[in-house]
Amino acid sequence: MSTTPTTSTPTSTPTSTPASTPASTSLTPAALQRLLATGPAPRLLDVRTPGEFQTSHIPGAYNVPLDTLREHRTEILAHLDEDVVLVCRSGGRAAQAGEALAEAGLPNLRVLDGGMMAWEMAGAPVNQGPKRWDLERQVRLVAGSIVLTSGIAGLFVRRAHLVGTAVGAGLTFAALSNTCAMGMMLSKLPYNRGPRTDIRTVIASLREQS
C-alpha cells in the first residue's frame, strides 16, 4: 500500500512589538519621603533655574537646570546611576528632563508628582534661601501685563489689541505642548540665574557626592 506523504504547513510565530514605555513614572511626595528616610536614597535632580533652586529645594538635591541637562545629557548621564528622581516646580519641566534622559539611555526615571508645590504642601523638609518669584508667576505677570497694555492701547491705536491676541495664542500653544518660550527667556534674566550653574559645576557636584 502506498501512502501519500503529508506536508505540514509551518505555523508562523507572531512577533510581538514591545510596548513603548513612558520616559518616567510619577512618585508622590509621601513615597519620596519614605525612600529618603529608609535609604538608599535616590539621586534627586532639580531641573529648575538656579534662582528657583536657591529659593527652596529638597535637602540633598542637585541643581541641573533643564537647558543644561538637555544640552549636556550625555555627559551628565555618565555620573548617574539608575535611581533618579526629577524635580521641578509642578512637574512639567521634570517630565521634559525625563524624556531627554530616557532618550540618552537612562531607564527607570521617576518624576516628583506635583513638584516642589506638592512637596511643600505636604510639609516635607525644604532648604530655604532668599525669596524670589517663581518662574510661572513671572510668566503670568509679563503675559498679563502685555495683554492689559495692548487692550488699553487698542482703544487709541488700531489693531494694538492683536499683540494681546498673539500672547494668548502663545500661552495656548505652551499649554498644549507643555513648553513655554516666555518662561525659557525669563529664566535667562539675572534675577533668575542665581549662583553659577554651568556643566562643569554640575559635574563637579555630582562627582563630589557620588
C-alpha positions in Angstrom: 0.0 0.0 0.0 1.4 3.3 -1.0 1.0 6.2 1.3 0.8 9.8 0.2 3.3 11.9 2.2 1.7 14.7 4.0 3.4 18.1 4.2 3.0 20.1 7.3 2.4 23.8 6.8 4.7 25.7 9.1 2.9 27.9 11.5 4.2 31.5 11.8 5.0 32.6 15.3 3.6 36.1 15.8 6.1 38.7 16.6 5.2 40.9 19.5 6.1 44.6 19.3 7.3 45.8 22.6 5.1 48.3 24.1 6.6 51.7 24.4 7.4 52.6 28.0 7.0 56.1 29.4 10.1 58.1 29.8 9.4 58.4 33.5 6.9 57.4 36.2 5.5 59.7 38.9 6.3 59.5 42.6 4.2 61.1 45.3 5.8 63.3 47.9 4.9 60.7 50.6 6.6 57.9 48.7 9.7 60.0 48.1 9.9 60.9 51.8 9.8 57.2 52.6 12.6 56.5 50.2 14.7 59.2 51.6 14.1 58.0 55.2 14.7 54.3 54.6 17.6 54.6 52.1 19.4 54.1 49.9 18.3 57.5 48.8 17.7 58.1 45.0 19.6 60.9 43.2 17.4 64.0 43.2 17.9 66.2 40.2 16.1 69.6 40.4 15.8 71.0 36.9 14.6 74.5 37.8 16.6 77.6 37.3 19.5 78.3 39.8 17.4 81.2 41.3 14.4 79.0 41.9 16.6 76.3 43.4 18.3 78.7 45.7 15.0 79.9 47.0 13.9 76.5 48.1 14.9 72.9 47.4 14.7 69.4 48.8 17.8 68.7 51.1 20.3 66.7 49.1 19.0 67.7 45.7 21.4 68.6 42.8 20.5 71.6 40.6 20.7 70.7 37.0 18.8 73.3 35.0 16.7 71.9 32.2 18.5 73.7 29.4 21.9 72.5 30.7 20.5 68.9 31.1 19.2 68.9 27.5 22.4 70.2 26.0 24.8 68.0 28.1 22.7 65.0 28.9 25.3 62.5 27.6 28.0 64.0 29.9 25.6 64.1 32.9 24.4 60.5 32.2 27.9 59.2 32.9 27.6 60.4 36.5 24.2 59.0 37.3 23.0 55.6 38.4 19.6 54.1 37.6 17.8 55.5 40.6 17.0 59.1 39.7 14.0 61.3 40.7 13.5 64.5 38.8 12.0 67.6 40.4 10.7 71.0 39.2 8.0 73.4 40.4 4.9 71.5 39.3 6.2 68.5 37.2 6.2 69.8 33.6 9.9 70.6 33.3 10.8 67.4 35.2 8.8 65.4 32.7 10.7 67.1 29.8 14.0 66.3 31.6 12.9 62.7 31.9 12.3 62.4 28.1 15.7 63.8 27.4 17.5 61.4 29.8 15.4 58.4 28.6 16.4 59.2 25.0 20.1 59.2 26.2 19.6 55.7 27.6 18.8 56.1 31.4 16.0 53.8 32.5 13.7 53.8 35.5 13.3 57.6 35.8 10.8 59.0 38.2 9.3 62.4 38.5 8.1 64.0 41.7 4.3 64.3 41.3 3.3 67.9 41.7 6.9 69.1 42.0 8.0 71.4 44.8 4.5 72.8 45.1 3.2 69.4 46.3 6.3 68.7 48.3 5.9 71.9 50.3 2.2 71.4 50.7 2.9 68.0 52.2 5.0 69.7 54.9 8.1 67.8 53.7 11.6 69.3 54.6 12.9 72.1 52.5 16.1 74.1 52.4 15.1 77.8 52.3 17.0 80.7 50.7 16.3 84.2 49.5 12.8 84.7 48.3 12.1 85.1 44.6 9.0 85.0 42.4 8.9 81.6 40.8 9.1 81.4 37.0 5.5 80.6 36.3 4.4 83.6 38.4 6.7 85.8 36.4 5.2 84.4 33.1 1.7 85.3 34.4 2.8 88.8 35.3 4.5 89.5 32.0 1.8 87.9 29.8 -1.0 89.6 31.8 0.8 93.0 31.6 1.2 92.7 27.8 -2.5 91.7 27.3 -3.7 94.5 29.6 -1.4 97.2 28.0 -2.3 96.1 24.4 -6.0 96.1 25.3 -5.9 99.7 26.6 -3.7 100.8 23.7 -6.3 99.2 21.4 -8.7 102.0 22.4 -6.4 104.5 20.8 -4.2 102.6 18.3 -5.8 100.5 15.6 -5.0 96.7 15.9 -2.9 97.2 19.0 -5.0 94.5 20.6 -3.5 91.9 18.2 -0.4 91.9 20.4 -2.5 90.5 23.3 -4.1 88.0 20.9 -0.6 86.8 19.9 0.4 86.4 23.6 -2.8 84.4 24.2 -2.0 82.2 21.2 1.5 81.6 22.6 0.2 80.7 26.0 -2.3 78.3 24.4 0.5 76.6 22.5 2.6 76.4 25.6 -0.2 74.6 27.5 -0.8 72.1 24.6 2.9 71.4 24.0 3.9 71.6 27.7 6.6 74.1 26.8 6.9 77.8 27.5 9.1 80.0 25.3 8.5 83.0 27.5 9.5 81.1 30.6 12.7 80.0 29.0 13.5 83.6 28.1 12.8 84.8 31.6 15.0 82.1 33.0 18.0 83.8 31.4 17.4 87.1 33.3 19.9 87.9 36.1 17.0 87.8 38.6 16.6 84.0 37.9 20.1 83.0 37.4 21.2 82.8 41.0 24.6 81.2 41.6 26.6 80.0 38.5 25.4 76.5 37.4 27.2 75.5 34.2 28.0 72.0 33.1 31.4 72.0 34.9 29.7 73.0 38.2 27.0 70.3 37.7 29.5 67.6 37.0 31.7 68.6 40.0 28.7 68.5 42.3 27.7 65.0 41.0 31.2 63.7 41.5 31.6 65.0 45.0 28.6 63.2 46.3 28.5 60.1 44.1 
